[in-house]
Amino acid sequence: MDTEKLLDEFRELIDFTELFWTIDDENVEEILDKSIEVVKKGLISYYTISDMINSFSNRNLKRVKAVIQYITFLFAKVPEFSFPQGFKIYNNLIYLILHLKYGRKRGISKSDNIFVSFDEYQNKSIDEIIDIYYSDKIDKSIIFDDLEGLQKSSAESHVSFDDKMLNLSARNGSINCFKYLLLNGCNISQSTFESSFLGNSYEIIHMCEEKFQTNEQCIKNAVLGHHNETVRYLIDKYEIDYTWEQTMLTYNFDLFFDKIQRAESIDERDVRNDTCLMICVRYNLYTIAKFLLRDFGANPNEIMTSFLNYPMIVYASSKQWNELLEILVEYKANCMATTDNGRSAIWFALKYKNTQSLKILQKSEGFYIDNEDFEGRTPLLNSAMEDDINNVKCLLEIGANVNAFDHFHKTPLIFSIKNGNYQMFKLFLNARAEMDLPGYHQKTPLFYAAKRMNLDMMQDLVDGGADVNHLSSRNSTPIFKAAEQDFEDGIKYLLEKGAKIDIEMNDKTTLLMAACKGKSIYLITYCVEHGLNVNAMNKSGNTPLIYSLKQNSLSDVQYLLNYGADPNFGLPSKKPFFFARHSNLLNILRQYGAQIE
């Protein structure tokens, strides 16, 4: 591929990141000016700058002072800069110093694994803080390659040298300490060899290279440390390579673009199955992503198999990165692509209430607002289920299907009733939701309103044409639900609107039995007065009397017995007295002639 244009476009970014990796007291102001410039030009964002600070300070412990100076200058020169919300500073020493200086201002948020008391660091200089922090003087001596300090500290503490110390010296390129530790019994291991590519001391590398195999971890560490000539040497000599993502772990743009130059096509996948565009998406490098899409024809619809099989547009939406999302839409990313569990870019835009993302997605070809997830739920169904009225309003405005239903036959209207959200309920009615669209077990919205004991919803449904005698798959009607809840106002309303009382469910349960289960004395009385059989039995062997006994309702038991309920009627294994758990119930059964064995 002809990548000269690409390199020319991003040469300033490459030069800046390589300069950043050399940060010290001498060049910190130059790096600050260049970082402000690349952000102004849109090459990277301040989020990336924050992440670079983390990446660098975790791998360059001896330059903590220069990093602190850079952050201090950045705070002073860019008043609007702060660490992003939720951003964790991983280097505990840097967090400690920043916290002492700024408190919780400017987005400073601690790493989860810091266990220090701030008291002993108060009113101390940075050098003093570093001295206190490195209570293990041996580690500090090794990191700074202070051979005299290592000898003195080890003599004072009588500590035996071990291979971990040797690895630490290799990791930091501390050649003097490395040689000393070798002379004092430490042994080079494969891990030592791999660590040496972080420190990039050629002398240490060559000493290790004689004994151990160069592998992928070696080249990865060299990439992380921005030791780019070493990386190229390893590629040429050993024919091993790094991955796209390894370059972005420390924002090594030099090697990122170098890998593009060596690729046979712009969509070439590495051993992790990533493409260069996928990595730009993962790290929100929208300026580079646009260049790859516009000038090189990168495919925006490749699936990120190394990251949960996310389509790139879904990933951008899940992170709420609207600049990147807009670019992907512009270059024909499929806005209806989904994750393995059916989550689309639209779903994430709604989840995070990101109306800007939703407006961007609306512009894309193939935009379909009623796309279903793995449970058959459209965005409107999910928003109704989650009781999110703002998303519901937005979706109705752009034409979402108000009568969609999921795999459990729940509709948006049913979810609004289950949540008791009358305002949302009215929105759906105004959007012409079907009143009698049956849901689970063929239950219509009126069933759910009766169960929810919401008379206003029941009245609106019936006024809109809902059938008060609609039969569910179990042959019940809405009044059965009202009876089970002892919802007297609802019962009276349904009776007034013509609810039938002589219906039996498939298992022979009558409305009188449902009234006894719900302890609804009003409906019990109504059913008895209108001729329902007080000695009916369903397929489970239950009678109205047994249901009242199960509910410990003395008044209901008394009423049924007064109106002819047989205290001895029941299956041999389900006689009424079996369910009389209190003496007062047993006594009343005896009064009416129960034969209690």
N, C-alpha and C positions, 0 to 999 in steps of 0.2 A: 504493500500500500504506500501511496505517496503521502507521507505524514509531515512534510516540511511545513505546510500551512498550519497544521495542528501545533507543532512545536513553536512556531513563530507567535501564534495566538497566546500561548500559555508560557512562554519563556520567562516572563516576569514572575509568574507564580512559582515556577521551578526554582528560579534563582532565590526567591524569598524563602522558600521552605528549606533549601539547603543552607542558607545563611542562618536561619533560625536554629538549625541543629548545631551551629558553632557558637551559640550565644555565650558571651562572657562580659566582664566589666567594661571591656573596650568597645564592643560593637552594639551594646544593648539599645542605644538611642537610634542608631541606624536601622536596626531591626524593627523598632517601634514605628518609625516613619514609613518603612516599607509595608508593614502590616496594615497600617491605616490606609495606605494607597491601594493595596490589592483588594481590600474590603470595599473601598469607594468604587472601584472599577467592577465590582460584582464578581470577581474571580473566586472568592470564598466569602464566608460569613464570619461574624464574630463568634458564632457557635463553634465553627471549625477552629478558630484561634484558641478558644477555651479548651477544646479537645486536644489541640497540639500542645498546650501547656501541660496538660495531664500526661500525654504520651511521652513528652521529653523528660519531665521531671521524674517520672517513674524509672527511667532508664539512665539518667545522668545525675546521680546523687551528689556528685561533687560540685555541681553548678547551681545549687539551690539559691545562693545569694544573687546570682545573675537573673534567675527567673523571678525572684521576689522584686528585684529592681525593675524588671520589665513590667510586671503587673502594676507596680506602684506608679510608674510613668504612664501606663495605659489608662489607669483610673484618672490620673490628673489631666491627661491630654484629650481623653474621650469621655466627657462627663456622663454620656448616656450609656456607656458600656457597663454591663454587669454580667456575672455568670448566669447562664440560662436557668430558669426555674427548675428545681429538682436536680441540678447539675452537682455531681459529687467530686470534690477535689481528692484524688486518690493518694497523693503524697502527703502523709500525715504531718511531716515537718513544715511543708509549705502551708497547709491548712492552719497549723498551729500559729505560725508567724502572722498570717493574714487575719486570723481571728483575733489575735491580741491587738492588731493595729486597727481593724475595721469592725470588729464584732460581727453581727449578722448582716451588715450592709453589703450592697453590691452583689447580692446573690451568693455570698460565701456560705457554703453548706458542707458540713463535715463528711468525711468518709465514715462508713459504718463500723470500721474496725480500729478506730483510734481510742486508746485507753490511757490518757494522760491527764494529770491534774494541771490546770492552768496556773495555779497559785505560784508554783516555783519559777514560772517563766515571766512573771510580771516585772515590768520596769527593767528589762534586760535588753542588751543590744543583740543584733542578729547573730554575731559570732558567739556571744555568751549562750544564746538559746541553742545554737547548734552543738556547743560543747555539752550542755546539760542533756540535750535530747539523745546524743550518742553516749549514753552512760557506759556502753560497751566500747572502751577506748581502742580495743583491738580492731573491731569492725571499722571504726573511723580511720584508724591508721592505714588499714588495707585499702579502703575506698580512696583515700587521698595519696596513696603510695608513699606513706611516711614510714620508711624502714626504721629510723631511729625510734619513732613513737611505738612501732610494733614491738621492737626489742624491749623497750622499757616497760610497756604495759604488760607484756607476757611474763616478764621477770617478776613484776610486782604482784601479779594475780596468780602466778604459778599455773597458768592454763596450758594444757597440752594442745599442740596444733592438730587440726584435723582437715580432712579433704574439703569440707564446706568452706573453710577459709581460703583454700587454694582456688576453689570455684569463684569465690567473691573477688579475689585478685584478678583472675582471668576475665571476669565479667566487666571489671573496671579498667582493664588494661594496665594494672599496677605491676609492672615488670620487676621492680626491685623486690617488692614483697613476695611476688610469685617465686622468684629464684631462691629467696631466703626460706620460704616454706618448703620448697622441694628439698633443700639441703637439710631440713629438719624433719624429714620423715613423711611428708605428705606425698600422695600418689596421684598422678594424672589419671583421670577417667574419661569415658566418652562424654560425660556431662561437662567436665572441665573443658574439653575440646570445643564442644558446642557453645559454651559460655564465652570462650575466647573471641568469638566473632562479634559479640556485643562490645567488648573492650577494644577490639581491632588492633591489638599490639601484634605486629607481624612476628616479632621475636617469640611471643608466647604461642601464636598460632603454629609457627614452624616447629616448635618443640613438641607440641601435641600431635601435629600432623604425622610425625614419624611413627606414632604408635596406634593411631585410631583412624577409622573410616570417615571420610567427609560425607555428610548426609543432608537431607532436606532441612533439618533443624539448623544446621550450620548456615545455610544460605538464608533461611528465615531470619536468624539473629542478625546477620549482616545487613539485611534489608531494613530491619527495625532500627538498627543503629545508624542508618544512612551512610554506611560504608560502601559506597556504590562501586568503586573500582574493585574492591574485594569481591563484590557480587559478580561483576562481569568476569573476573578471573575464574571464579568457581564455575560459572556457566560454560566458559570456554574449555576449562581443563576437565571438568567432571560430567559435563552434559546434564546437569541438574538445573532446575528452574524454580522460581518462586511463584506464588499465586497472585491473582489480582488483589485479593483482600489484604494480603500481607503488606502490600505497599501502602494501603490506607490506614493500617493500624498506627502508623506514625507519620502519615501524610507524606510519603516519599514519592512525590510527583515525578521526579526525575526517572525513577525506575518504572513508574506506572506508564509514562509515555514511551519509555524505552521498550516495554513489553508490547505496546501497541505497534511500534515500528517493526518488531520481529514477528508479529502475528500474520497468519496467512489471510485472515479476513477479520472484519471489525467485530463479528459475532463469535469469534473463536472462544471456546470454553477451555478453562484450565482443569487441573486435576480435581478441583472442588466443584466443577460444573458451572462456574461463574463466567460471565462475560464482563468486559470493561464497563459496559453500560449499566449492568446490574450493580456494580460497585459504586458507580456514580449515584445511583438511586439509593443504595444503602447508606451512603454518607452525605446525601443531599447536596451533591455537587452539580447543581442544576445548570450552571453555565457550561461546564464541560459536557454534561449530558446533551444539552441543546446542540452543541457543536458536533458531537458524534451522530446525532440523529439527522441534523440538517446537511452536513457536509460529507458524511460517510455512510449514511443510510442504515445506521444501526437499527436492529429490530426491537421495537418497544414492547413486543408481545411475547418475548421469551419468558419462561417461567423460572423463578428463582428457586431452583430445586435444593440449593444449599440452605435456604431459609424458609422452611415450612411450606414449600411449594407456592409461595405467594407470587401472583402476577405483579409486575413492577408498579402498575397504576394503583393496585390495592395497597401495596406497601407504602407508597407516597401518601395515599389518603389516610392510612392508619397512623402515620406520623404527623398528619396535619401540615404537610409541607406544600403549601399552595402554589408557590412559584414552580416547583418541580412538577406538580400535578398539571398545571396549565401547559407546561412544555410537552408532557407526555400526551395530553389530549390533542394539542396542536399537531403532533406528529403521529396521529392515528392509533394510539394505544386503545385497546378494546376496553371500554369503560364497563362492560358487562362481564368481564372475566372474573372468576371467583376463586377463593381458596378451596381446599379440599372439603371444608365443611359449609361451603356455599356463601361465604362472606364476600361481598363485592365492595368496590370503592364507595358506592352509594351507602352501603350499610355502615361503613366506618365514618363517613361524613355525618351521618345521622347520629351515630353513637356519641360522637364528640360535639354534637350540635354545631357543626361547622357549616354554616349556611354558605360561606364563600366557596368552600369545596363543592357543595352541591350545585351552585350556579356554574362553576367551571365544568363540572361533569355534564350538565345539561347541554353544553355546547357540542359535545362529542357525537360522532356518528354512532347510530345504534343505541342511543340512550333509551333505556326502558325502565320506567320507574317501578314496575311490578315484578321485577326479578325475584325469584324465590331462593331462600337458603335451604339448608339440608333438612329443615323441619317443615318446609313448604311455606315459610312465612315471607311475605313481601315486606319491604321497608315500612309500609303503613301498618301492617299487622304487628311488627316488632315495636314500633313507636306507640301503638295503642296498648300493647301488652305491658310496656314499660311506663305507661301513664305519662307520656311526654307530649303534652298538648302543643307545644311550640313546633315540634317536628311534624305532628299531625296536621297542623294548619298549613305548614309549608308544603307537605306532600299532597294535600287536597288541592292546594292552589295550582300545582303542576300536573294535576290529573290522575293521581293514584286511584286505583280501583277500590272503591269503598266496600265492595261486596266480595273481596278476595277471602279465601279461607285456607287455613293451614292443614297439615296432615291430620290434625285432631278436630277438624271442621269448626274451628273457632274463627269468627269474623271480627273485624275491627269493632263493630257495634257490641258484640258479646264481650270483648275485652273491656270496653268502656263501662259496661254494666257491672262486670266482675270487680272492677276497680272503684266502682261507685262514683265515677267522674261524670257528673250531670252535664257540665259544660262541653266535654268531649262528646258525650252521647248526643247532645243537640247538634253539634257540628256534623256528626254522621247522618242524623235524620235529615238535616238541611241539604246534605250532599246526596240524598235519595238512597240511603241504605235500605235494603229490603227488610221489611218488618218480620216476615215469617220465614226468612232463610234459615233452614234447620242446621244446627251444629251437631256436636257429639251426641250420639244416641237419638238423633232427630229432634233434639230439643231446640226450640226457637228462642229468640231473645226474651220473650215474655216469661219463659221458665226461669231464666237467670235473674230477671228483675224481681220475680216473686221470691226466689231464694235469697236475693240480696235485700229483700224487704224494703224496696224502693217504690213507693206508691206513685211518685211523680213519673218515673220511667214507665211503670205499668200503664198509667193513664195515657201517656204520649203514644205508646205502642198501640194500645187498643184504639185510640182516636185515629191513628194512622192506618188502621185496618188489620191489626194482628188478631189472629183467631184464638179466642179464649179456650176453645176445645180442641186445639191441635194435639194430636196423639204422638207421643214419643215412640221410639222403637220398643219400649217396655210397656206401651199402652197407658202411660200416665199423661196427665194434663197439667197446665200451670197451677191449678188450684191444689194439686197434690204437694207441690213445692211450698206454697204458702201455708198449707196445713202443717207440714213438717216443721216449719219455723214458728208456728203459732202466731202468724202475721195476720191479726184480726182485721185490720183495715184492708189489707190486700184480699183476704177471703171475702169480706163483705162486698168489695168492689167487683170481684170476679163473679160472684153470685148475682150481683145486680146486672152484670153484663151478659148473663146467660150461661155461666159455667154449669156443666152437667155434673150431677153428684152420683149418678148410678153407673159410673164407669168402673170396670175392674181392670187392674193391671194384668200382665201376662201370667204372673204368679198368683193370681186371684186376690191380690191385696185390694181392699176397697178404700174408698175415701174416708169412711169411718175409722178404719184401721190407721190410716195416715194421720187423721186428727188425733187419735189416741197416742200415737208415737210422738206427736208434737205437743201433746197436752193442751190441745185447743178446745176448751170447754164450749166455746161458742159454736164451733163447727160440729163437735160431738152432738150437742143439743139439736142443731139444725138437721143433721143427718138422721138422727133417731126420730125426730118429729116428722121427717119426710119419708119415713118408712124403710130406711136401710136396716139390714139384718144385723142385730146385735150379736148373733151367734154364728156369723160367717167365719169361715176358716180358710186361710190361704195355703199354698202348697208347702210352706214351711211349718205348718201346724199351728200358726199363730192366730189368735182371735182378737177382737177389740179389747176384751177383758185382759187377756194376757199382755197386750201392749201397755195398757194402763198400769198393770201390776209391775211390769218391767220399769216403768217410769216412776214407781213409788208414789203415784198420784191417788191419794185416798179419796178425794172428792170425785174424781172421774170414775174410780172403781165403784163408789157408792151409787153414782148416777146410773151406770150401766146395769148394776144389779137391780136397781129400782125399776128399770125398764126391760127387765126380762133376761138379762145375761145369765147363762147357766154357769154356776160356780164349779160344776163338775165336768163341763164339756171340754174335751181336749184329747189329744192322742195319749195313749198309755204312758208315753215318756214325757209328755208335756201337759200335765194337768195344771190348772191355774195355780193351785197352792204351791207348786214348785217355785213359782216366781214371787211369792210373797216373802220378801226378805225382812219384814218388820212385823212385830207382834200385832200391831193395830190392823195390818192388812189381813193377817191370818184370822184375827177375831171377827172381822166383818165378813170374811168368807164363811166362817162357821155360822154366823147369824143367818146367812142366806142358804144354809144347808149343805155347805161343802163337806164332802167326805174326805177328811184329812187322815191319811194312813200313818 
